[in-house]
């Protein structure tokens, strides 16, 4: 029996990793969808109340929200992928563990840096464009 565990421990480790990832996705995705639905429902209620009172509700700028999500999600996925690559290298006892691990984490770091820098620059630019549009609207009204 000890030979069985020594021979198949790598397979069990990979199976355990896959099970943990799938279980976390099965738990997290419905919760995130419910939270998003609640936020959308609250916004809808606010807009309807504003229309009933006669106050126009300013449109939300989805571009800023999307840029922020990209700046958060891309580094997260890059780090997760680098971690998975490292786990598979260790589990299967590759002879190039150090070289491939360094390469994977360097790529993850560069991708993360680029995504965060690009996201922050995009959010800053969109905020500047929004401010310019607001000032242009004030000039027209005066």
C-alpha positions in Angstrom: 0.0 0.0 0.0 2.9 2.4 0.7 4.1 1.8 -2.9 0.7 2.9 -4.2 0.8 6.2 -2.4 4.4 6.9 -3.4 3.6 6.1 -7.0 0.3 8.1 -7.2 0.9 10.9 -4.8 1.5 13.4 -7.7 -1.8 12.4 -9.2 -3.7 12.9 -6.0 -2.1 16.3 -5.5 -3.2 17.5 -8.9 -6.7 16.1 -8.3 -6.8 17.9 -5.0 -5.8 21.2 -6.6 -8.4 20.8 -9.3 -11.1 20.0 -6.7 -10.2 23.0 -4.6 -10.3 25.4 -7.6 -13.6 24.0 -8.8 -15.1 24.0 -5.4 -14.1 27.7 -4.9 -15.5 28.6 -8.3 -18.8 26.8 -7.5 -19.1 28.8 -4.3 -17.8 32.2 -5.4 -19.4 32.7 -8.8 -23.0 32.5 -7.6 -22.2 34.9 -4.7 -20.6 37.4 -7.0 -23.5 37.2 -9.4 -26.0 37.7 -6.6 -24.0 40.7 -5.3 -23.9 42.2 -8.8 -27.6 41.7 -9.3 -28.4 43.4 -6.0 -26.2 46.4 -7.0 -28.0 46.7 -10.3 -31.4 46.4 -8.6 -30.5 49.2 -6.2 -29.4 51.4 -9.1 -32.6 50.7 -10.9 -34.6 51.7 -7.8 -32.7 54.9 -7.4 -33.2 55.8 -11.1 -36.9 55.1 -10.9 -37.3 57.2 -7.7 -35.3 60.0 -9.3 -37.5 59.9 -12.4 -40.6 60.0 -10.2 -39.3 63.1 -8.4 -38.1 64.7 -11.6 -34.4 64.6 -10.9 -32.3 63.3 -13.7 -29.9 60.6 -12.7 -26.5 60.9 -14.2 -25.4 58.0 -16.4 -22.7 55.8 -14.9 -19.5 55.5 -16.8 -18.8 51.9 -17.3 -15.4 52.6 -18.9 -13.8 53.5 -15.6 -15.3 50.5 -13.8 -14.1 48.2 -16.6 -10.6 49.7 -16.5 -10.5 49.1 -12.7 -11.6 45.5 -13.1 -9.0 44.9 -15.7 -6.3 46.4 -13.5 -7.4 44.0 -10.7 -8.2 40.8 -12.6 -5.3 40.6 -14.9 -2.6 40.5 -12.2 -4.7 38.1 -10.2 -5.0 35.7 -13.0 -1.3 36.0 -13.9 -0.3 35.2 -10.3 -2.7 32.2 -10.2 -1.3 30.9 -13.4 2.3 31.3 -12.2 1.3 29.4 -9.0 -0.3 26.6 -11.0 2.8 26.3 -13.2 5.0 26.1 -10.1 2.7 23.5 -8.5 2.8 21.3 -11.6 6.5 21.6 -11.9 7.0 20.5 -8.2 4.4 17.8 -8.3 5.9 16.2 -11.5 9.4 16.7 -10.3 10.6 18.4 -13.4 14.4 18.8 -13.8 13.9 22.5 -14.9 11.9 23.6 -11.8 14.1 26.6 -11.0 14.4 28.0 -14.5 10.8 27.6 -15.5 9.5 28.9 -12.1 11.7 32.0 -12.4 10.5 32.5 -16.0 6.8 32.0 -15.0 7.0 34.4 -12.1 8.9 37.1 -14.1 6.3 37.0 -16.8 3.5 37.2 -14.2 5.2 40.2 -12.7 5.7 42.0 -16.0 2.1 41.3 -17.1 0.8 42.5 -13.7 2.9 45.6 -13.9 1.7 46.4 -17.4 -1.9 45.8 -16.5 -1.8 47.9 -13.3 0.1 50.7 -15.1 -2.3 50.6 -18.1 -5.4 50.5 -15.9 -4.3 53.4 -13.7 -3.3 55.5 -16.8 -6.7 54.7 -18.4 -8.7 55.6 -15.3 -6.7 58.9 -15.0 -7.3 59.7 -18.7 -11.0 58.9 -18.5 -11.4 61.0 -15.4 -9.7 63.9 -17.2 -12.0 63.5 -20.2 -15.0 63.5 -17.9 -13.8 66.7 -16.2 -13.2 68.3 -19.6 -16.8 67.4 -20.7 -18.2 68.8 -17.4 -16.3 72.1 -17.9 -17.4 72.3 -21.5 -21.0 71.9 -20.3 -20.6 74.7 -17.8 -19.1 77.0 -20.5 -22.1 76.3 -22.8 -24.6 77.1 -20.0 -22.9 80.4 -19.1 
